[in-house]
């Protein structure tokens, strides 16, 4: 355990806050796009079901 602590304290940071923020924003964007697509398909299916039931 001490070896790992020494390695982490001696090595430079592999990721900085900017990289983490960029990755989080990218994930948010992708999730938003997927959620929007699912919502559109669900709405289209609902409209189709209502149309067929009339």
Secondary structure, DSSP 8 states (H G I E B T S, - for coil): -HHHHHHHHHS--SS-HHHHHHHHHHHHHHHHHHHHHHHHHHHHHHHHHHHHH-
